[in-house]
Amino acid sequence: MRSIVPSAAVLRQKYALVSALRAQGFAIGTCEDGKPGAQDLFLIADGEVPPAPARTLILGEGDRIAVPFLNGNPARLSYGSDDAAIGAGFASAMARGPWEPVAADPESLALLALAERVAASDITVLINGPTGTGKEVLAKAIHMGSSRRDGAFVAINCAALPETMLEAMLFGHHKGSFTGASSGGQGFFRAANGGTLLLDEIAEMPLGLQAKLLRALQEREVVPIGGTSPEKIDVRVIACANRDLQGEVTAGRFRADLYYRLAVFPLATKALTERPGDIAALTAAMVLRHAGTRSTLPWVTCEALEILTDHDWPGNVRELENVIQRALLLAPGDVIDAGHLIFDRRPEMRQQERPETLSNIVQMHEFQAIRETLAECNGSRIETAKRLGISERTLRYRLAKAREQGEDIAQAISA
């Protein structure tokens, strides 16, 4: 991972941000450490001279703004204490790049650190976790952190092809070896020679084909369909599964010997709701990833981030990415607020599952204050917002949140 070199002014003014980046795995250097590396990122305060514009992030105070790296110019980031979570997310995404693995939650940071250690070896890895939790992203990070990074990274979804075609795609085939084989094919094992082969959805592989895969892993050789001579391969295999493979072994749907051959080093990704600390960082990274050619990144408001954090995310990171892409389409300006968030279904707030939490108690009192003030103002939202000392937008957000939890305050007052 690239190092970050903050100026003395940044260390004084934005020490919390520097600490957050250090916790996310960035090495923090200083100009006194010697000549910075070619990929190091400089953090400077507004008004300081960028040492290398294309690799400098300028941190300011005041109005929130996020300007990405464009055309060799410095990136710029400014925010207040209320926006620290999204601000740190933008800083991390700009430093890593929009397509790199994102980790801010302690669970994810520990997993990424473990993956970096695994990458240094050449052992087979099994990544287990729910759909949409970033298993392929983690596999690619292992490949890029290994000595095979200059080789091919080839991924195949074992659930996407029928058995006969999957066998041909994996091991290759000779011309005329089956109906429709008008030419030969080298197969993914040989295509990944010297690199990494990702077997996604490995639990869906038919039992008959599992035996041939086991032999390829044991002997480090493949026999193409229609061939008689084995061909040596030099491939690292990473397998992914969204089902419990040990349970599949017990049920007789997966070979025990293949399981132990694949699970030399098992890793597990968790559902997004189990790592809420990642949500702000992932949101910022996806805004950067999908903002296109915008010169200024839309800022995700505190209200919008609160909704994203409270959502139960049945589709995990993949669903979050869909929500952010929709929000970018609906938010033509420089802000993504609560009204720009569209979910696949009605959100289920996690506070409902924990009615005893302090946040839920505070929220109940907020709703009561809004209910009473709205009644005193005869349903006038403008007057209600003034009396409560909040903006009309915040009032709309609170009313919408009450509706999501089954209470339509505005309709009850007008009835």
C-alpha positions as CSV (number, residue, x, y, z in Angstrom):
1,M,0.0,0.0,0.0
2,R,1.3,3.5,-0.8
3,S,2.6,5.7,1.9
4,I,1.2,9.1,2.9
5,V,3.4,12.1,3.6
6,P,1.6,14.8,5.6
7,S,3.0,18.2,6.1
8,A,3.6,19.6,9.6
9,A,0.5,21.8,9.2
10,V,-1.7,18.8,8.3
11,L,-0.4,16.9,11.4
12,R,-1.5,19.9,13.5
13,Q,-4.8,20.6,11.9
14,K,-6.0,17.2,10.7
15,Y,-4.4,14.8,13.1
16,A,-7.6,12.8,13.4
17,L,-7.7,12.2,9.6
18,V,-4.0,11.1,9.6
19,S,-4.7,8.7,12.5
20,A,-7.7,7.3,10.6
21,L,-5.6,6.7,7.5
22,R,-2.9,5.0,9.6
23,A,-5.6,2.7,11.1
24,Q,-6.6,1.8,7.6
25,G,-3.2,0.5,6.8
26,F,-1.5,3.5,5.2
27,A,2.2,4.0,6.2
28,I,2.7,7.6,7.4
29,G,6.0,9.1,6.4
30,T,7.7,12.4,6.7
31,C,9.9,14.4,4.4
32,E,12.7,13.8,6.9
33,D,12.5,10.1,6.3
34,G,14.3,10.5,3.0
35,K,13.2,10.9,-0.6
36,P,9.4,9.9,-0.9
37,G,8.5,7.0,-3.2
38,A,7.1,7.5,-6.7
39,Q,3.7,6.4,-5.5
40,D,3.5,8.2,-2.2
41,L,0.7,10.7,-1.6
42,F,1.4,14.1,-0.1
43,L,-1.1,15.7,2.3
44,I,-0.7,19.5,2.6
45,A,-2.8,22.3,4.1
46,D,-4.5,25.0,2.0
47,G,-2.0,27.6,1.0
48,E,1.0,25.3,1.0
49,V,2.9,24.6,-2.3
50,P,2.1,21.1,-3.7
51,P,5.4,19.2,-4.0
52,A,4.1,16.9,-6.7
53,P,0.6,18.2,-8.0
54,A,-0.6,14.9,-9.4
55,R,0.1,13.2,-6.1
56,T,-1.0,15.9,-3.6
57,L,-4.2,16.1,-1.7
58,I,-4.9,19.7,-0.4
59,L,-6.8,19.7,2.9
60,G,-8.8,22.8,3.8
61,E,-11.2,24.1,6.4
62,G,-14.7,25.5,5.9
63,D,-17.3,24.5,3.3
64,R,-17.4,20.8,2.4
65,I,-15.9,20.1,-1.0
66,A,-14.2,17.1,-2.7
67,V,-12.3,17.6,-5.9
68,P,-10.7,14.5,-7.3
69,F,-7.3,14.2,-9.1
70,L,-7.9,15.4,-12.7
71,N,-5.5,16.2,-15.5
72,G,-2.4,16.2,-13.3
73,N,-3.9,18.7,-10.8
74,P,-4.0,18.3,-7.0
75,A,-7.1,16.8,-5.3
76,R,-8.8,19.0,-2.8
77,L,-10.8,18.1,0.3
78,S,-12.5,20.3,2.8
79,Y,-15.0,19.5,5.5
80,G,-16.0,20.2,9.1
81,S,-16.2,17.8,12.1
82,D,-19.8,16.8,11.4
83,D,-18.7,15.3,8.1
84,A,-15.5,13.6,9.4
85,A,-16.7,10.0,8.4
86,I,-17.4,10.9,4.7
87,G,-14.3,13.2,4.6
88,A,-12.0,10.3,5.8
89,G,-13.7,8.1,3.3
90,F,-13.0,10.5,0.4
91,A,-9.4,10.9,1.6
92,S,-8.9,7.1,1.7
93,A,-10.5,6.5,-1.7
94,M,-8.4,9.2,-3.3
95,A,-5.3,7.8,-1.8
96,R,-6.0,4.1,-2.7
97,G,-7.8,4.6,-6.0
98,P,-11.5,4.0,-6.6
99,W,-11.1,0.3,-7.4
100,E,-8.9,-0.9,-4.6
101,P,-10.3,-2.8,-1.6
102,V,-12.0,-0.6,1.0
103,A,-11.6,-1.3,4.7
104,A,-12.4,1.0,7.7
105,D,-14.3,-1.3,10.1
106,P,-11.9,-3.2,12.5
107,E,-13.2,-6.6,11.1
108,S,-12.5,-5.6,7.5
109,L,-9.1,-4.2,8.4
110,A,-8.1,-7.4,10.1
111,L,-9.3,-9.4,7.1
112,L,-7.3,-7.3,4.7
113,A,-4.2,-7.5,6.8
114,L,-4.5,-11.3,6.9
115,A,-5.0,-11.4,3.1
116,E,-1.8,-9.4,2.6
117,R,0.1,-12.0,4.6
118,V,-1.5,-14.8,2.6
119,A,-0.6,-13.1,-0.6
120,A,3.1,-13.4,0.2
121,S,2.8,-17.2,0.1
122,D,1.6,-19.4,-2.8
123,I,-0.9,-21.5,-0.9
124,T,-4.5,-22.2,-2.1
125,V,-7.1,-20.0,-0.5
126,L,-10.8,-20.5,0.1
127,I,-12.9,-17.3,0.6
128,N,-16.4,-17.9,2.1
129,G,-19.1,-15.3,2.5
130,P,-22.5,-14.0,1.5
131,T,-23.2,-12.9,-2.0
132,G,-22.1,-9.3,-2.8
133,T,-19.5,-9.0,0.1
134,G,-16.4,-8.5,-2.1
135,K,-15.0,-12.0,-2.3
136,E,-13.6,-11.4,-5.9
137,V,-12.2,-8.0,-4.9
138,L,-10.4,-9.8,-2.0
139,A,-9.1,-12.5,-4.4
140,K,-7.8,-9.9,-6.8
141,A,-6.1,-8.1,-3.9
142,I,-4.3,-11.3,-3.0
143,H,-3.2,-11.8,-6.6
144,M,-1.9,-8.2,-6.9
145,G,0.0,-8.6,-3.6
146,S,1.7,-11.8,-4.6
147,S,4.7,-12.7,-6.7
148,R,2.3,-13.6,-9.5
149,R,1.0,-10.1,-9.9
150,D,2.5,-9.8,-13.4
151,G,0.7,-13.0,-14.5
152,A,-2.9,-13.4,-15.5
153,F,-5.8,-13.2,-13.1
154,V,-8.5,-15.4,-14.6
155,A,-12.0,-15.7,-13.0
156,I,-14.7,-18.3,-13.9
157,N,-18.1,-18.6,-12.3
158,C,-18.8,-22.3,-11.8
159,A,-22.5,-21.7,-11.5
160,A,-22.8,-20.0,-14.9
161,L,-22.1,-22.9,-17.2
162,P,-23.4,-26.4,-17.7
163,E,-21.1,-29.3,-16.7
164,T,-19.7,-30.2,-20.1
165,M,-19.0,-26.6,-21.0
166,L,-17.5,-25.9,-17.6
167,E,-15.1,-28.8,-18.0
168,A,-14.0,-27.6,-21.4
169,M,-13.5,-24.0,-20.2
170,L,-11.5,-25.2,-17.2
171,F,-9.2,-27.9,-18.7
172,G,-9.3,-27.1,-22.4
173,H,-10.3,-29.3,-25.3
174,H,-9.0,-30.6,-28.7
175,K,-10.7,-29.9,-32.0
176,G,-13.5,-32.4,-32.6
177,S,-13.5,-33.7,-29.0
178,F,-17.2,-33.0,-28.7
179,T,-20.1,-31.7,-30.8
180,G,-19.5,-28.1,-31.8
181,A,-15.7,-28.2,-31.0
182,S,-14.7,-26.8,-34.4
183,S,-11.4,-25.7,-32.9
184,G,-9.3,-26.3,-29.9
185,G,-9.3,-24.3,-26.6
186,Q,-6.6,-24.0,-24.1
187,G,-8.9,-23.7,-21.0
188,F,-8.7,-21.4,-18.1
189,F,-6.1,-23.4,-16.2
190,R,-3.6,-23.0,-19.0
191,A,-4.7,-19.4,-19.6
192,A,-3.8,-18.6,-16.0
193,N,-0.4,-20.3,-16.2
194,G,2.0,-18.3,-14.1
195,G,-0.9,-16.3,-12.5
196,T,-4.0,-16.9,-10.5
197,L,-7.2,-18.8,-11.3
198,L,-10.4,-17.8,-9.3
199,L,-13.1,-20.4,-9.1
200,D,-16.2,-18.5,-8.1
201,E,-19.3,-20.2,-6.7
202,I,-17.2,-23.4,-6.3
203,A,-20.1,-25.0,-4.3
204,E,-22.1,-25.2,-7.6
205,M,-19.5,-27.5,-9.3
206,P,-21.0,-30.9,-10.2
207,L,-19.6,-33.9,-8.2
208,G,-18.2,-35.5,-11.3
209,L,-16.2,-32.5,-12.2
210,Q,-14.9,-32.1,-8.7
211,A,-12.8,-35.3,-9.0
212,K,-11.1,-33.9,-12.1
213,L,-10.4,-30.6,-10.3
214,L,-9.0,-32.4,-7.4
215,R,-6.5,-34.3,-9.6
216,A,-5.5,-31.0,-11.3
217,L,-4.8,-29.4,-7.9
218,Q,-2.9,-32.5,-6.6
219,E,-0.8,-33.2,-9.7
220,R,-0.4,-29.7,-11.0
221,E,-1.4,-30.9,-14.4
222,V,-4.5,-31.0,-16.7
223,V,-5.7,-33.3,-19.4
224,P,-7.7,-31.4,-22.1
225,I,-11.0,-33.0,-23.3
226,G,-10.1,-35.3,-26.2
227,G,-6.4,-35.5,-25.1
228,T,-4.4,-38.3,-23.5
229,S,-1.2,-36.5,-22.3
230,P,-1.3,-34.4,-19.2
231,E,0.1,-30.8,-19.4
232,K,1.9,-29.2,-16.5
233,I,0.5,-26.0,-15.1
234,D,1.8,-23.4,-12.6
235,V,-1.3,-21.8,-11.2
236,R,-2.4,-20.5,-7.8
237,V,-6.0,-21.3,-7.2
238,I,-8.4,-19.2,-5.1
239,A,-11.9,-20.5,-4.6
240,C,-15.0,-18.6,-3.5
241,A,-18.3,-19.9,-2.0
242,N,-21.4,-18.3,-0.7
243,R,-22.5,-21.4,1.0
244,D,-21.0,-23.3,3.9
245,L,-18.7,-25.9,2.2
246,Q,-18.4,-28.0,5.3
247,G,-22.2,-28.2,5.4
248,E,-22.1,-29.2,1.7
249,V,-19.6,-31.9,2.5
250,T,-21.8,-33.3,5.3
251,A,-24.8,-33.2,2.9
252,G,-22.8,-35.2,0.3
253,R,-22.9,-32.4,-2.3
254,F,-19.2,-31.6,-2.1
255,R,-16.2,-33.9,-1.9
256,A,-14.4,-33.8,1.5
257,D,-11.0,-34.4,-0.1
258,L,-11.5,-31.4,-2.5
259,Y,-12.7,-29.2,0.4
260,Y,-9.5,-29.9,2.3
261,R,-7.4,-29.3,-0.8
262,L,-9.0,-25.9,-1.3
263,A,-9.2,-24.8,2.3
264,V,-5.5,-24.6,2.9
265,F,-6.1,-21.1,4.2
266,P,-9.7,-20.2,4.7
267,L,-10.9,-16.5,4.8
268,A,-14.4,-15.2,5.4
269,T,-16.1,-12.0,4.3
270,K,-18.9,-10.7,6.4
271,A,-22.3,-9.2,5.6
272,L,-22.3,-5.4,5.3
273,T,-24.6,-5.1,8.4
274,E,-21.9,-6.8,10.5
275,R,-19.3,-4.2,9.6
276,P,-21.0,-0.8,9.7
277,G,-17.7,1.0,10.0
278,D,-17.1,0.3,6.3
279,I,-20.3,2.0,5.0
280,A,-19.0,5.6,5.0
281,A,-15.7,4.6,3.4
282,L,-17.5,2.4,0.8
283,T,-19.9,5.1,0.0
284,A,-17.2,7.7,-0.6
285,A,-15.2,5.2,-2.8
286,M,-18.3,4.5,-4.9
287,V,-19.0,8.1,-5.4
288,L,-15.4,8.6,-6.6
289,R,-15.7,5.4,-8.8
290,H,-18.9,6.4,-10.5
291,A,-18.8,10.2,-10.6
292,G,-17.5,10.1,-14.2
293,T,-16.0,13.3,-15.4
294,R,-17.4,15.5,-12.6
295,S,-14.9,18.1,-11.5
296,T,-16.4,18.1,-8.0
297,L,-17.7,15.0,-6.2
298,P,-21.2,15.2,-4.8
299,W,-21.0,15.3,-1.0
300,V,-23.0,12.7,1.0
301,T,-24.9,14.5,3.7
302,C,-25.1,13.4,7.3
303,E,-28.8,12.6,6.9
304,A,-28.1,10.4,3.8
305,L,-25.2,8.7,5.6
306,E,-27.4,7.9,8.6
307,I,-30.0,6.3,6.3
308,L,-27.3,4.2,4.6
309,T,-25.9,3.1,7.9
310,D,-29.3,2.1,9.2
311,H,-30.3,0.1,6.2
312,D,-30.1,-3.7,6.5
313,W,-28.4,-4.3,3.2
314,P,-29.7,-7.7,2.1
315,G,-27.6,-7.3,-1.2
316,N,-24.5,-6.2,0.8
317,V,-21.9,-4.1,-1.0
318,R,-23.4,-4.8,-4.4
319,E,-26.7,-3.3,-3.3
320,L,-24.9,-0.2,-1.8
321,E,-23.1,0.3,-5.1
322,N,-26.5,0.3,-6.9
323,V,-28.0,2.8,-4.5
324,I,-25.0,5.2,-4.9
325,Q,-25.2,4.9,-8.7
326,R,-28.9,5.8,-8.6
327,A,-28.1,8.7,-6.3
328,L,-25.5,10.1,-8.6
329,L,-28.0,10.0,-11.4
330,L,-30.6,11.8,-9.4
331,A,-28.3,14.4,-7.8
332,P,-27.1,16.8,-10.5
333,G,-25.6,19.2,-8.0
334,D,-22.8,18.8,-5.5
335,V,-24.8,17.1,-2.7
336,I,-26.4,13.7,-2.3
337,D,-29.1,13.9,0.4
338,A,-31.7,11.6,1.8
339,G,-34.1,12.3,-1.1
340,H,-31.7,10.9,-3.6
341,L,-31.5,7.4,-2.0
342,I,-33.6,4.8,-3.7
343,F,-33.6,1.2,-2.3
344,D,-34.8,-2.0,-4.0
345,R,-37.4,-2.4,-1.2
346,R,-38.6,-0.6,1.9
347,P,-35.7,-0.2,4.2
348,E,-35.8,-2.0,7.5
349,M,-34.1,0.1,10.2
350,R,-31.9,-1.8,12.5
351,Q,-33.0,0.4,15.5
352,Q,-36.3,-1.5,15.4
353,E,-34.5,-4.6,16.3
354,R,-32.9,-2.9,19.3
355,P,-35.7,-0.7,20.9
356,E,-33.7,-0.3,24.1
357,T,-30.8,1.6,22.4
358,L,-30.0,5.2,23.4
359,S,-30.3,6.3,19.7
360,N,-33.8,4.9,19.5
361,I,-34.9,6.6,22.7
362,V,-33.6,9.9,21.4
363,Q,-35.4,9.4,18.2
364,M,-38.7,8.7,19.9
365,H,-38.3,12.1,21.8
366,E,-37.5,13.8,18.4
367,F,-40.7,12.4,16.9
368,Q,-42.7,13.5,19.9
369,A,-41.3,17.0,19.7
370,I,-42.1,17.2,16.0
371,R,-45.6,15.8,16.5
372,E,-46.4,18.4,19.2
373,T,-44.8,21.4,17.4
374,L,-46.5,20.5,14.1
375,A,-49.9,20.4,15.8
376,E,-49.2,23.8,17.5
377,C,-48.4,25.2,14.1
378,N,-51.5,23.8,12.5
379,G,-49.4,21.5,10.2
380,S,-47.2,24.3,8.8
381,R,-43.8,22.7,8.2
382,I,-42.1,26.1,7.7
383,E,-43.2,27.3,11.1
384,T,-42.4,24.0,12.7
385,A,-38.9,24.0,11.4
386,K,-38.3,27.5,12.6
387,R,-39.6,26.7,16.1
388,L,-37.5,23.6,16.4
389,G,-34.4,25.4,15.1
390,I,-33.8,23.0,12.2
391,S,-34.0,23.3,8.4
392,E,-37.0,22.3,6.4
393,R,-34.9,19.6,4.7
394,T,-34.0,18.1,8.1
395,L,-37.7,18.2,9.1
396,R,-38.7,16.4,5.8
397,Y,-36.0,13.8,6.5
398,R,-37.3,13.2,10.1
399,L,-40.9,12.9,8.9
400,A,-39.8,10.4,6.2
401,K,-37.9,8.4,8.8
402,A,-41.0,8.3,11.0
403,R,-43.1,7.0,8.0
404,E,-40.5,4.3,7.5
405,Q,-41.1,3.2,11.0
406,G,-44.9,3.1,10.6
407,E,-45.9,6.5,11.9
408,D,-47.1,9.2,9.4
409,I,-46.9,12.2,11.7
410,A,-47.9,14.8,9.0
411,Q,-51.0,12.9,7.9
412,A,-52.1,12.3,11.5
413,I,-51.9,16.1,12.2
414,S,-53.8,17.0,9.1
415,A,-56.5,14.4,9.7
